[in-house]
Amino acid sequence: MTVTRGRHFLQIPGPTNVPERVLRAIARPTIDHRGPAFARLTHEVIDGLRQIFQTRGAVVVYPSSGTGAWEAALVNTLSPGDGVLMFETGHFATLWRNMAERLGLSVTFVPGDWRHGVDLDALEAALRADRGGAIKAVAVVHNETSTGVASRVAGIRERMDAAGHRALLLVDTISSLASMDYRHDAWRVDVTVSCSQKGLMLPPGLGFNAISAEALARSADARLPRAYWDWQSMLADNEAGFFPYTPSTNLLYGLREAIAMLLEEGLPAAFARHRRHAEATRRAVQAWGLELVAQNPDEYSNSLTAIMMPGGHDADALRRLVLERFDLSLGTGLGKLKGRSFRIGHLGDFNDLMLAGTLSGVEMGLAQAGVPFTRGGVTAALALLAAT
Ligand SMILES: Cc1ncc(COP(=O)(O)O)c(C=O)c1O
């Protein structure tokens, strides 16, 4: 067995590194989830989450992964057979589409090449063509974690308005919330889906829905079966500070701490930090002579970078090598990109020297794996970090 020393580099695009402050907060004794101290905790985290989602509306917290929060968004707003417009931006958009179909929704899945975000022209055209109003929701992934491509949510809302369509807008922000600018209210999103283990710097285990007044109103008539995910019972209990079932008490302690950390930093500063690390990473990729999965600079993700592996080389072999030699975990290629790409997560509790170490591990790994590339990516990234 190989013994490792020093810090493991967890640079997958989530789960991300959990800061000491959050780990210590989680390590406190569990309390009665029907007592007054817990009610205060609930109110604090929900108020804090409103600031993170940039909303004054309702936010619910589930003891779930992000997949649960996806399901909650669909079953609370839609009825069997309702039309849903979705876009094939990558692996996670495809999984959400599969879920919608399994729930009995009628999905139009606009094909995509996994290298671009939501096609705004195709979106507007599909909505304009839907004269009978069969499409009840547009459901998109803001930041495709499988490709490092970010779709333009403000632009999506503008095109929905331009088409004069009344569909709800559902947005997955699982790998963008608290890392990339995202405004639930200003962009008039109806349901924002997210979870704990990425930009919020927590372990996996909490799922979120931020809910507009319109989505809440439509949920009264939505007929997909729901029980565990039901907003109404959740919101009714949350009012008094409680949950309809046993909540993840210790993760909520961690959430309170993580929100405090993000608000101390300030969301604009956190977004700028992610933007700078993403730009430095892209400089490295460019200097290596490798290709990003993302093809449109306006759609580059700031929370992760997905890189195409040169033909004939296996991305997972590189990942195995850097794990064994440098104790560095990189993200695997998912779905259609399996073996053909690898991903660097640079989100959450992350700083310049962590990025320098990560990129050094990748550069050494490329050399040792015999991948054709040009040295100097780390130097290019450091130059940007030093200059900004
Ligand atoms: C964009 C996106 N959506 C959905 C999911 C699914 O979340 P979970 O694995 O927490 O259920 C993920 C997971 O990485 C994701 O990145």
The ligand as a MOL file (V3000), in Angstrom:
LIG
                    3D

  0  0  0     0  0            999 V3000
M  V30 BEGIN CTAB
M  V30 COUNTS 16 16 0 0 0
M  V30 BEGIN ATOM
M  V30 1 C -24.6950 20.6260 -12.9770 0
M  V30 2 C -25.0570 19.4550 -12.1180 0
M  V30 3 N -26.3440 19.1040 -12.0020 0
M  V30 4 C -26.7220 18.0660 -11.2550 0
M  V30 5 C -25.8050 17.2890 -10.5650 0
M  V30 6 C -26.2800 16.1380 -9.7440 0
M  V30 7 O -26.0610 16.4200 -8.3830 0
M  V30 8 P -25.8750 15.2450 -7.3200 0
M  V30 9 O -24.7900 14.3700 -7.8300 0
M  V30 10 O -25.5250 15.9970 -6.0460 0
M  V30 11 O -27.1700 14.5540 -7.2100 0
M  V30 12 C -24.4570 17.6070 -10.6470 0
M  V30 13 C -23.4450 16.8110 -9.9500 0
M  V30 14 O -22.2620 17.0030 -10.0880 0
M  V30 15 C -24.0770 18.7220 -11.4470 0
M  V30 16 O -22.7910 19.0710 -11.5550 0
M  V30 END ATOM
M  V30 BEGIN BOND
M  V30 1 1 1 2
M  V30 2 1 2 3
M  V30 3 2 2 15
M  V30 4 2 3 4
M  V30 5 1 4 5
M  V30 6 1 5 6
M  V30 7 2 5 12
M  V30 8 1 6 7
M  V30 9 1 7 8
M  V30 10 2 8 9
M  V30 11 1 8 10
M  V30 12 1 8 11
M  V30 13 1 12 13
M  V30 14 1 12 15
M  V30 15 2 13 14
M  V30 16 1 15 16
M  V30 END BOND
M  V30 END CTAB
M  END
